[in-house]
Amino acid sequence: MKFIESIKNVWKIEELRNRIVVTLGLLLVYRFGTQVTLPGIDAEQLQNLADNTDSGILGILSAFTGGALSRASVFALGIMPYISASIVVQLMGIAIPYLQKLQKEGASGQKKITQITRWLTIAICLFQSPAYLASLPSLGVPQSAFLLGTGPLFYFSSISILVTGCIFAMWLGEKITDKGIGNGISLLIMVGIIATLPQSFVQNAATRMEGNNVMLILFELVIWFVIILASIMLVMAVRKIAVQYARRTASGGYEKAAAGGSRQYIPLKLNASGVMPIIFAQAIMFVPGLIGGSSFMKDTTAGAWLQTNFSDIFGFWYNLVFALLIIIFTYFYTAITVPTNKMADDLKRSGGFIPGIRPGSDTAEYLDKIMSQITLPGSIFLALIAIFPAFIVKLMDVQQGWALFFGGTSLLIMVGVAIDTMQQVNSYLLNRHYDGLMKTGKNRKAVA
């Protein structure tokens, strides 16, 4: 009953209660927008579009937008252009000195980086919007569904609405981060993914019940919960590096005896790159199919092989290459996001050291070695979770829509965002001397 008591305590803290209400309200606005079809398109004639975007790579994109992609909604692009722009800016920060300088300027530099990301988001939207509109007929939308035709007026108005919809979704995410609880952009993606979960489960359960396989539904749920637990372990797992801090003496010097200082830890995450390697690898996996379908290869044996094997996201070759790319990108992204040299310099300036390791370059090399050692099992574990839906489909004949929740980007995003949000709520509770949500503690009395 501790958890129920903690939930009650959430509503006793006015600031936390207000933030949760704001978050839920803005998420509701976003979900409402995903149901609004673009002007000039008959919503009743979009069934073929929904059928053609409920599986494969398009199914993943549709899940990220909460089904808005399959409804030709004003939020059809979702928040993904902003995510793409953020990734591009982050990668450009490695090579462009101006961005490196902004990253070192603190809050003012971050504000400029955010503004650059916003402008790049608009540029990506201006490219993706006409491409999406042009693909609608090939995705099963009949010409009769375009009530005003597909002339320049339709394209101009629809592109304007799609770009505005993405910017509005980005604004909602930023407002949730500022005024609500949790990371707004991540919550928008998570809510979109969760929105498709009930329908996927019901469709799969209905198929099982038609074949009198009720026990198989329970078995699938057990496997699903096990995968969720494995994902939580991957997100939460850390390697603690013991650190000793020298104690300051009354004369102004430092006592270097290990017994005299305070002992702390540097937590190195098993999966420091999060879901970024999966997102990078997913983007690359579009390429073989595009090459196979290109004009100079589509009539060749190699082109047909690429199209056949890399258009099936549950196929052997697709998942083999996908897993290898995830492992490679995990090493790459960890190397650029975990600054072991800076960690070693900060540790040295604060009077800390790792027992048995000389401060400075030796500490940086030691941290880099440890990161390399824990990144290998972390990347393999991440790759296995990412391709686990393929095993579920092949071994248990689970419907593709429901199988996507047994691993991959969808599950890891849900787990990561849920943990991050709960940690923020937990910090509010602990600061007000209440028991937290994530760990049972001693009973505390509220501070008046």
C-alpha positions as CSV (number, residue, x, y, z in Angstrom):
1,M,0.0,0.0,0.0
2,K,3.1,2.2,0.1
3,F,2.7,3.0,-3.6
4,I,-1.0,4.1,-3.1
5,E,0.1,6.3,-0.2
6,S,2.8,7.9,-2.4
7,I,0.2,8.6,-5.1
8,K,-1.9,10.4,-2.6
9,N,1.1,12.4,-1.4
10,V,1.6,13.6,-5.0
11,W,-1.6,15.6,-4.8
12,K,-0.7,17.1,-1.5
13,I,2.1,19.0,-3.1
14,E,0.5,22.0,-4.9
15,E,3.4,22.7,-7.3
16,L,3.7,19.1,-8.4
17,R,-0.1,18.8,-8.7
18,N,-0.2,21.8,-11.0
19,R,2.7,20.5,-13.1
20,I,0.9,17.2,-13.6
21,V,-2.3,18.9,-14.6
22,V,-0.5,21.1,-17.1
23,T,1.3,18.1,-18.5
24,L,-1.9,16.1,-18.9
25,G,-3.7,19.1,-20.5
26,L,-1.0,19.7,-23.1
27,L,-0.8,16.0,-23.9
28,L,-4.6,16.0,-24.4
29,V,-4.3,18.9,-26.9
30,Y,-1.6,17.0,-28.8
31,R,-3.8,13.9,-28.9
32,F,-6.7,15.9,-30.1
33,G,-4.6,17.4,-33.0
34,T,-3.7,13.9,-34.2
35,Q,-7.3,13.2,-34.9
36,V,-7.8,16.3,-37.1
37,T,-7.5,15.5,-40.8
38,L,-5.9,17.9,-43.2
39,P,-8.4,20.3,-44.9
40,G,-9.4,19.1,-48.3
41,I,-9.1,15.4,-47.6
42,D,-12.1,13.2,-46.9
43,A,-11.3,11.3,-43.6
44,E,-13.8,8.5,-44.5
45,Q,-11.7,7.4,-47.5
46,L,-8.4,6.9,-45.6
47,Q,-8.9,3.3,-44.6
48,N,-6.4,2.1,-47.3
49,L,-3.8,4.6,-45.9
50,A,-4.3,3.2,-42.4
51,D,-3.9,-0.4,-43.7
52,N,-0.7,0.4,-45.6
53,T,0.9,2.2,-42.7
54,D,0.1,-0.3,-39.9
55,S,3.2,-2.5,-40.5
56,G,6.8,-2.3,-41.6
57,I,8.9,0.8,-41.4
58,L,5.8,3.0,-42.0
59,G,4.2,1.3,-39.1
60,I,7.0,2.4,-36.8
61,L,6.7,6.0,-38.1
62,S,3.0,5.9,-37.6
63,A,3.5,4.7,-34.0
64,F,5.8,7.6,-33.3
65,T,3.2,10.0,-34.4
66,G,0.4,8.4,-32.5
67,G,-1.3,7.3,-35.7
68,A,-1.4,10.8,-37.1
69,L,0.6,9.6,-40.2
70,S,-2.1,7.1,-41.1
71,R,-4.9,9.7,-40.6
72,A,-3.3,12.4,-42.8
73,S,-3.6,14.5,-39.7
74,V,-2.4,18.1,-39.2
75,F,0.3,16.5,-36.9
76,A,1.2,13.8,-39.5
77,L,4.9,14.7,-39.3
78,G,4.7,14.5,-35.5
79,I,7.7,15.6,-33.5
80,M,10.2,13.6,-35.6
81,P,11.5,16.5,-37.7
82,Y,12.6,18.2,-34.4
83,I,14.3,14.9,-33.3
84,S,16.1,14.7,-36.6
85,A,17.2,18.3,-36.3
86,S,18.4,17.7,-32.8
87,I,20.5,14.7,-33.8
88,V,22.0,16.6,-36.8
89,V,22.9,19.6,-34.6
90,Q,24.4,17.3,-32.0
91,L,26.6,15.5,-34.6
92,M,27.6,18.8,-36.3
93,G,28.8,20.0,-32.9
94,I,31.6,17.5,-33.2
95,A,33.0,19.1,-36.4
96,I,31.9,22.7,-36.4
97,P,33.9,25.0,-34.1
98,Y,31.1,27.6,-33.7
99,L,28.7,24.9,-32.3
100,Q,31.5,23.7,-30.0
101,K,32.0,27.2,-28.7
102,L,28.2,27.5,-28.1
103,Q,28.2,24.3,-26.1
104,K,30.8,25.7,-23.7
105,E,28.9,29.0,-23.1
106,G,26.4,27.5,-20.8
107,A,22.8,28.7,-20.8
108,S,23.3,31.4,-23.4
109,G,25.0,29.0,-25.8
110,Q,22.3,26.4,-25.3
111,K,19.7,29.0,-26.1
112,K,21.3,29.7,-29.4
113,I,21.7,26.0,-30.2
114,T,18.0,25.6,-29.5
115,Q,17.2,28.4,-31.9
116,I,19.4,26.7,-34.6
117,T,17.6,23.4,-34.0
118,R,14.2,25.1,-34.5
119,W,15.2,26.7,-37.8
120,L,16.6,23.3,-39.0
121,T,13.3,21.7,-37.9
122,I,11.4,24.0,-40.2
123,A,13.8,23.3,-43.1
124,I,13.3,19.5,-42.6
125,C,9.5,20.0,-42.4
126,L,9.6,21.9,-45.7
127,F,11.3,18.9,-47.3
128,Q,9.2,16.2,-45.7
129,S,5.8,17.8,-46.1
130,P,5.6,17.8,-49.9
131,A,7.1,14.3,-49.9
132,Y,4.4,13.0,-47.6
133,L,1.6,14.7,-49.6
134,A,3.0,13.3,-52.9
135,S,3.1,9.8,-51.4
136,L,-0.5,9.7,-50.3
137,P,-1.9,8.3,-53.6
138,S,0.7,5.6,-53.7
139,L,-0.3,4.7,-50.1
140,G,-3.8,4.0,-51.1
141,V,-5.6,7.4,-50.8
142,P,-8.0,7.6,-53.8
143,Q,-8.2,10.7,-55.9
144,S,-11.8,11.1,-54.8
145,A,-10.6,11.7,-51.2
146,F,-9.0,15.0,-52.4
147,L,-12.1,17.1,-52.3
148,L,-10.4,20.2,-53.8
149,G,-8.0,18.3,-56.0
150,T,-4.2,18.1,-55.7
151,G,-3.3,21.4,-57.3
152,P,-1.0,24.2,-56.1
153,L,-3.6,25.5,-53.6
154,F,-3.9,22.1,-51.9
155,Y,-0.1,21.7,-51.7
156,F,0.5,25.2,-50.4
157,S,-2.2,25.1,-47.7
158,S,-1.3,21.5,-46.6
159,I,2.4,22.2,-46.4
160,S,1.8,25.3,-44.4
161,I,-0.5,23.3,-42.0
162,L,2.0,20.4,-41.7
163,V,4.9,22.7,-40.9
164,T,2.8,24.7,-38.4
165,G,1.6,21.5,-36.8
166,C,5.2,20.3,-36.2
167,I,6.2,23.7,-34.8
168,F,3.1,23.6,-32.5
169,A,4.0,20.1,-31.4
170,M,7.5,21.3,-30.7
171,W,6.1,24.2,-28.7
172,L,3.9,21.9,-26.7
173,G,6.9,19.7,-25.8
174,E,8.9,22.7,-24.7
175,K,6.0,24.0,-22.5
176,I,5.6,20.6,-20.9
177,T,9.4,20.6,-20.0
178,D,9.1,24.2,-18.6
179,K,5.7,24.2,-16.9
180,G,5.0,20.5,-16.5
181,I,6.7,17.3,-15.4
182,G,9.2,15.2,-17.4
183,N,10.8,15.8,-20.8
184,G,8.1,17.2,-23.1
185,I,9.4,16.0,-26.4
186,S,9.9,12.5,-25.1
187,L,6.5,12.5,-23.5
188,L,4.8,13.4,-26.8
189,I,6.6,10.5,-28.5
190,M,5.7,8.1,-25.7
191,V,2.0,9.1,-25.6
192,G,1.9,8.6,-29.4
193,I,3.4,5.1,-29.0
194,I,1.1,4.2,-26.1
195,A,-2.0,5.4,-28.1
196,T,-1.5,2.5,-30.6
197,L,-0.9,-0.1,-27.9
198,P,-4.5,-1.0,-27.0
199,Q,-5.6,-1.4,-30.6
200,S,-2.6,-3.6,-31.4
201,F,-3.2,-5.8,-28.4
202,V,-6.9,-6.2,-29.0
203,Q,-6.4,-7.1,-32.6
204,N,-3.8,-9.8,-31.7
205,A,-6.0,-11.1,-28.8
206,A,-9.0,-11.3,-31.1
207,T,-7.0,-13.4,-33.6
208,R,-5.8,-15.7,-30.8
209,M,-9.3,-16.2,-29.4
210,E,-10.6,-17.1,-32.9
211,G,-8.2,-20.0,-32.7
212,N,-9.0,-20.8,-29.1
213,N,-5.5,-19.9,-28.0
214,V,-6.4,-17.9,-24.8
215,M,-3.4,-19.4,-22.9
216,L,-1.1,-18.1,-25.6
217,I,-2.3,-14.5,-24.9
218,L,-1.3,-14.9,-21.2
219,F,2.1,-16.4,-22.3
220,E,2.7,-13.4,-24.6
221,L,1.9,-11.0,-21.7
222,V,4.4,-12.8,-19.5
223,I,7.1,-12.5,-22.2
224,W,6.2,-8.8,-22.6
225,F,6.6,-8.1,-18.9
226,V,9.9,-9.9,-18.9
227,I,11.1,-7.8,-21.8
228,I,10.0,-4.6,-20.0
229,L,12.0,-5.7,-16.9
230,A,15.0,-6.4,-19.1
231,S,14.7,-2.9,-20.7
232,I,14.4,-1.3,-17.2
233,M,17.6,-3.1,-16.2
234,L,19.4,-1.9,-19.4
235,V,18.3,1.7,-18.8
236,M,19.1,1.7,-15.0
237,A,22.3,-0.4,-15.0
238,V,25.5,1.6,-14.0
239,R,29.1,0.7,-13.2
240,K,30.2,2.6,-10.1
241,I,33.7,3.8,-10.1
242,A,34.9,4.6,-6.6
243,V,36.3,8.1,-6.1
244,Q,38.2,9.4,-3.1
245,Y,38.2,13.2,-2.3
246,A,41.0,14.7,-0.3
247,R,39.9,16.5,2.9
248,R,40.6,20.2,3.3
249,T,42.7,21.0,6.4
250,A,42.4,24.0,8.7
251,S,45.7,25.4,7.3
252,G,44.2,25.5,3.8
253,G,46.0,22.5,2.4
254,Y,44.6,19.0,1.6
255,E,45.1,15.8,3.5
256,K,45.9,13.2,0.9
257,A,45.4,10.2,3.2
258,A,42.6,8.1,1.8
259,A,41.1,7.5,5.2
260,G,40.7,11.3,5.7
261,G,38.6,12.0,2.7
262,S,35.0,11.3,1.6
263,R,34.2,8.4,-0.7
264,Q,31.9,8.8,-3.6
265,Y,31.2,7.2,-7.0
266,I,31.2,8.0,-10.7
267,P,28.2,6.2,-12.2
268,L,29.0,5.0,-15.8
269,K,25.8,3.9,-17.5
270,L,25.8,0.5,-19.2
271,N,23.8,2.1,-22.0
272,A,25.0,5.7,-22.1
273,S,23.7,6.3,-25.6
274,G,20.0,5.5,-24.8
275,V,17.9,4.8,-27.9
276,M,20.0,7.0,-30.3
277,P,21.9,4.0,-31.8
278,I,18.5,2.4,-32.7
279,I,17.3,5.7,-34.3
280,F,20.5,6.1,-36.3
281,A,20.4,2.5,-37.4
282,Q,16.7,2.7,-38.3
283,A,17.5,5.7,-40.5
284,I,20.3,3.8,-42.3
285,M,18.0,0.8,-42.9
286,F,15.9,2.9,-45.3
287,V,18.9,3.1,-47.7
288,P,19.2,-0.5,-49.0
289,G,15.6,-0.6,-50.0
290,L,15.8,2.8,-51.7
291,I,19.0,1.6,-53.6
292,G,17.3,-1.6,-54.6
293,G,14.3,0.3,-55.9
294,S,16.3,2.9,-57.8
295,S,16.0,3.2,-61.5
296,F,19.5,1.7,-62.2
297,M,19.1,-1.3,-59.9
298,K,15.3,-2.2,-59.7
299,D,15.5,-4.6,-62.7
300,T,18.7,-6.4,-61.5
301,T,19.0,-9.4,-59.3
302,A,20.8,-7.5,-56.6
303,G,18.2,-4.8,-56.7
304,A,15.4,-7.3,-56.3
305,W,17.3,-9.0,-53.4
306,L,17.7,-5.7,-51.6
307,Q,14.1,-4.7,-52.0
308,T,12.9,-8.2,-50.8
309,N,15.1,-8.5,-47.8
310,F,15.3,-5.0,-46.6
311,S,11.6,-4.1,-46.9
312,D,10.7,-6.8,-44.4
313,I,11.6,-5.4,-40.9
314,F,11.1,-8.9,-39.4
315,G,13.4,-10.6,-42.0
316,F,16.7,-12.3,-41.2
317,W,19.1,-10.0,-43.2
318,Y,17.3,-6.8,-42.1
319,N,17.7,-7.7,-38.5
320,L,21.2,-9.0,-38.8
321,V,22.4,-5.7,-40.4
322,F,20.2,-3.7,-38.0
323,A,21.8,-5.4,-35.0
324,L,25.4,-4.8,-36.3
325,L,24.6,-1.1,-37.0
326,I,23.2,-0.7,-33.5
327,I,26.4,-2.1,-31.9
328,I,28.6,0.2,-34.1
329,F,26.5,3.3,-33.4
330,T,26.4,2.5,-29.7
331,Y,30.2,2.8,-29.6
332,F,30.2,5.9,-31.8
333,Y,27.5,7.7,-29.9
334,T,29.0,6.8,-26.5
335,A,32.4,8.1,-27.6
336,I,31.0,11.5,-28.5
337,T,28.6,11.9,-25.6
338,V,30.7,10.6,-22.6
339,P,33.6,13.1,-22.2
340,T,36.1,11.0,-20.2
341,N,38.8,13.7,-20.6
342,K,36.5,16.4,-19.1
343,M,35.4,14.0,-16.3
344,A,39.0,13.4,-15.4
345,D,39.8,17.2,-15.5
346,D,36.8,18.0,-13.3
347,L,37.7,15.3,-10.9
348,K,41.3,16.6,-10.6
349,R,40.1,20.2,-10.1
350,S,37.8,19.2,-7.3
351,G,40.5,17.4,-5.5
352,G,39.2,13.9,-6.3
353,F,41.0,10.8,-7.6
354,I,40.3,7.1,-8.3
355,P,42.2,5.0,-5.8
356,G,45.3,3.5,-7.5
357,I,45.0,5.7,-10.6
358,R,47.0,8.9,-11.1
359,P,44.9,12.1,-11.7
360,G,44.8,13.6,-15.2
361,S,45.5,11.6,-18.4
362,D,45.8,8.3,-16.6
363,T,42.3,8.8,-15.1
364,A,40.9,9.7,-18.5
365,E,42.5,6.5,-20.0
366,Y,41.1,4.4,-17.2
367,L,37.6,5.8,-17.6
368,D,37.8,5.3,-21.3
369,K,38.9,1.7,-20.8
370,I,36.0,1.0,-18.4
371,M,33.5,2.6,-20.8
372,S,34.8,0.4,-23.7
373,Q,34.4,-2.7,-21.5
374,I,30.8,-2.0,-20.4
375,T,29.7,-0.6,-23.8
376,L,30.2,-4.0,-25.5
377,P,27.7,-6.0,-23.4
378,G,25.5,-2.9,-23.3
379,S,25.4,-2.6,-27.1
380,I,24.8,-6.4,-27.6
381,F,21.9,-6.3,-25.0
382,L,20.5,-3.2,-26.8
383,A,20.7,-4.9,-30.2
384,L,19.0,-8.0,-28.9
385,I,16.1,-6.0,-27.5
386,A,15.9,-4.0,-30.7
387,I,15.5,-7.2,-32.9
388,F,13.4,-9.2,-30.4
389,P,10.1,-8.3,-32.2
390,A,11.4,-10.4,-35.2
391,F,11.8,-13.4,-33.0
392,I,8.3,-13.0,-31.6
393,V,6.8,-12.8,-35.1
394,K,8.7,-15.8,-36.4
395,L,8.5,-18.1,-33.4
396,M,5.0,-17.2,-32.0
397,D,3.3,-15.7,-35.1
398,V,2.3,-12.6,-33.2
399,Q,0.7,-9.8,-35.3
400,Q,3.2,-7.2,-36.4
401,G,1.6,-4.2,-34.8
402,W,1.6,-5.9,-31.3
403,A,5.1,-7.4,-31.9
404,L,6.6,-3.9,-32.2
405,F,6.0,-3.5,-28.4
406,F,8.1,-6.5,-27.6
407,G,11.3,-4.5,-28.0
408,G,12.9,-2.0,-30.3
409,T,12.6,1.8,-30.1
410,S,9.0,1.9,-29.0
411,L,9.5,-0.2,-25.8
412,L,12.8,1.5,-24.9
413,I,11.3,5.0,-25.3
414,M,8.3,4.1,-23.2
415,V,10.6,2.6,-20.4
416,G,13.1,5.4,-20.5
417,V,10.6,8.2,-20.5
418,A,8.5,6.6,-17.8
419,I,11.6,6.1,-15.5
420,D,12.7,9.7,-16.1
421,T,9.3,11.1,-15.3
422,M,9.0,9.0,-12.2
423,Q,12.4,10.1,-11.0
424,Q,11.3,13.7,-11.3
425,V,8.1,13.0,-9.3
426,N,10.2,11.1,-6.8
427,S,12.5,14.0,-6.3
428,Y,9.5,16.3,-5.5
429,L,8.2,13.8,-2.9
430,L,11.6,13.2,-1.2
431,N,12.3,17.0,-1.1
432,R,9.0,17.4,0.8
433,H,9.9,14.5,3.1
434,Y,7.4,12.0,1.6
435,D,8.1,8.4,0.6
436,G,9.1,8.3,-3.0
437,L,7.5,6.3,-5.8
438,M,10.5,4.3,-6.9
439,K,12.0,3.2,-3.6
440,T,10.3,2.4,-0.3
441,G,11.8,4.4,2.5
442,K,11.1,5.3,6.1
443,N,7.8,7.0,7.0
444,R,8.2,10.7,6.9
445,K,6.0,13.4,8.2
446,A,5.1,16.3,6.0
447,V,6.8,19.6,6.6
448,A,4.3,22.4,7.3
